[in-house]
Amino acid sequence: MFKVDAIAAFNDNYIWCISNTETHDAWVVDPGDAAPVLETLQRERLTLRGILITHHHGDHVGGVSRLLESADIPVYAPKNSPFQGASHYLEDGDTLVLPGLTFHVLAVPGHTLDHIAYYCPQLDDAPAVFCGDTLFACGCGRLFEGQPAQMQASLAKLVALPDATRVYCAHEYTLANVRFARAVLPEDQALLAFENACRKKRDAGQPTLPVTLGNEKQLNPFLRWGDNDLIQSAKTYAGAQGLAFSPDQAASIFAVIRSWKDRF
């Protein structure tokens, strides 16, 4: 009944279009640019019924005003956000009910302080989470506003979701993220296999997304704070860089890996 399609925007953004295949109603997540959304709606003969925003950055909200010129529709966004163009503001624990869909709102600050994610327990045949720039395939968002412990706690919220959850993040960063992950864990054969599979998809012009949360738990260095190999790698890097490191604290492990990625 429902499907999710990636609308490419800018250099590497994805605007996610959730559509009902029977009614042809659609909702878009993080429309940073209106033009590709309007083109998709026209081509697929879809009627836009609403907009979901994860955080206030321009590449996620820049197309909202133009989309509202052609449709009187609700815009859902984080409460206490610099983005003030919404009709409905959401916070942690809220439930957003759309025709045929229910989303649970998770506060996931770190990349920005206002960041939220939308978790749907059943979107077509699997759970789905639209997580903006908090979690990427084999990566996570840069900390523009939050602190490492805050971001690690936000990622822990996402890790707690079912392994079958499809992760719809907002950027095609996968191959770059995997290159870093392999620098952290050069002997990890699963990362090598994932890199090869993703390269084939990109060579064919296909998105590497969505990924499943279960796979991310096995591959993503920002989620593997309990992995002994990852901890040892973080310890070695922290020592070389003179960084504080507590191997028994997830936030400390995360902070070192995030610092490493920032300098990579």
N, C-alpha and C positions, 0 to 999 in steps of 0.2 A: 504493500500500500504506500509506503514511504520510501524515498531514496535520497541519498546525499551526493551531491556533485560538487567538485572543486571548480571554482571560477578563478582563473589566474588573473592577477593584478600586479602592476608595477614590475619589479624584477623577480620577486620570489614570494609574494603574498598569495595566500589562498583565501578567497571569500567562499564560505560554505553555503550552499543552497540546499535547503531541505524542502522537498516537494512531495505532495500527495499525488500519486500517479492516477488516482481516480477523479479527484476534484480539480486537479491542476492548480491548487493553491500552493504558495511557496513562502518560505521565511528565509532570510539571509543572515548570516553571522559575520559581523565585523566588515561591513562594506566600506573599505577605505577609498574606493573609486566607484562611482555610480555607473560609468559607461559600460564596463563589461557585464555588470548586473543587468542593466537594461537590455543589452544585446541578448543575453541568455534568456531573459524572460520572454522577449519577443520570439526568439528562435524556437523555444520549447513551448510557447503558448501557455505561459504560466501567469498567474495573478499574484502579485506580491501582497502578502497579508500582514507582514510584520518584520521587524529588524531586532536582532539580538546583538548587544555590544558587550565585549568582555572587559575592555579598559579604554582609556581616553586617548591613546596615541593616534596621531593623525592618519596613519596608514590603516587604521581600523574604523575610524569614524568620518573620514573626509568626504565620503559619498552620501552621507545621510541626508543632508539638506536638499540635494538635488533629487534624491529618491522621493522625498516627501512632497516635492513639487508636482509629482505625477500620481501620487496616491496618499490618501488620508489614512494612515496606518499607525499602529502603536510602535513605539521604539522603547525597548527594554534595555536598561543600563545599570551600572553599579551605583548604589547610593553613595553620597559624599564624594562624588567624582568631579574632576575638573570639567568633564564633558557635561554640558547642561542642556543638551538637545533631545532629551528623552521625555516620553510621556509617562513612563512607569519606571520607578527606581527600585532595585532589588538588593537584598543583603543576604548574608549567610543564613541558611536555613529556610529561606523562602521557597515556595513552590510556584512554578509558572505553568499554568495549564493552557494549552493551545488545542484546537480541534484535533483529537486523536493522539495528542502527545502530552506528556508530563515531564517537566524538567525540574530537577532539584538544584538549587543555587548553592555553590560552594565558594566561600571567600578564599582566595589563594593569592594573598599579597606577597610581594617580593620584587617581581619585575616592575610593577607599579604598586602603590598602596591601595588603589581602588579595584584591583583585578579580581574578577569573579570567573567561575567556570560553570557551564550548564551541563548537568548530568541527566541523561534520559535512560531509565532502567531498561526500556525496550523500544528501540527505534528500528522498525522492520523486524529483523531476526536476531538482534544483539543489542546489548547496552552500548551507549555512546556518550562520549564527553567532548564538549567543545571548550578547549582550554586556552585559546588565544596564544599568548607568548609565555605561559608559565612552563609548560612541558613541550618539548620537541622530540621528534624521533632521534634517539641517542643523544639528547641534549636538554637544555633548559634555558629559559630566558636570562639575559643579562640583568643584573640587579641595578636598575636605574634609581630606584627610590627605597627599596627595602634592604634588610640586613640578611646575612647568610642564614642565621637560625630561623628567621621568619620564612624565608624561601624553602628551607628544608622541611619545615612544618607544613607548608602548603603542598609540597610534593608528597609528603607522607599522607595527606588527605587523599590525593589522587591514587597513590599506591594501594590504599585501602579499598578501592573499587574492585569489582570482579575482574579476573584475568581476561575474560572474553570482551571486555570493554574496548570498543574501537576509539582510538585517540585521534581527534580531528584538531590538529594544531594549525597555526596560521601562517607558517612559512615553510618553504622548501629548502631547509637547511641540512637535510639528512646526510648527504655525502660529506659535507664539511664536518659535521658532527662526528661521523664515523671515523674520519681521519684522526680527529683528536682522541676519540675513544681508543683507537688502536695504538696511539702513542702512549696512553696510560696503561693499556693492557695489550702489549704487542703479541703475546702468545695466545690470545683468545681466538680460537678457530671459529667460534660462532659469529664473532664480529666480522671476521674476514668473509664468511659466507654471506652475511647480511650485506656487507659492502658490495660484493659481486652482484647480488640480486638487485640491489638498488641501482647500481650502475646500468644494468640491463634495462630497467624501467625508464631511467632518465634518457638513455640512448634511444629508446622507443618513443620518447616524448610523453611518457606517462608520469603521474605523480607517484612519489614513494609512500604517500599517505592514503588512507589512514593506516596506522599500525595498531597492534593489539597491546593492551596494558601488560598482559602476561609476558610477551616478548620483550617489552621495555624493561621489565623487572630483571630480565636475564641479561640484557645488553647495555642498557643506559648507565654510564658511569656515575651520573648524578642521582641515581636511585639505588646504587649498590653499596650503601654505607655499611652493610653487614658482610660484605664479600672480603675474605682474607687477602686475596690477591690485590684487590683495589686498595684496601687499607695499607698494605705494604708499599704499594706504589705511591700513595699519598704521603706516607711517612718519609719515603726517600726524597720526594720533591720538597716537602716542607723543610726537611733538614738542609737541603741544598740552598733553599731560598731564605732560610732563617725565619720561617713562619711558625707560629704557635700551632701545636698539634696534639690532640687528645684522641688516641685511637679507639677509645671506648665511647666516644660521643659522636653521634651521627651528624650533628650540626658542625662540629669541627672538621670531620672528614669531608663533608660537603663543601665547607668554606675553602679548604685547600684545593679541591678539584675545581671549584669555580674560579679561584684565583689563577690556577694553572691555565684554564681555558681562556681567561681574559688576556693572558700574555702569550698565548699559543700562536 
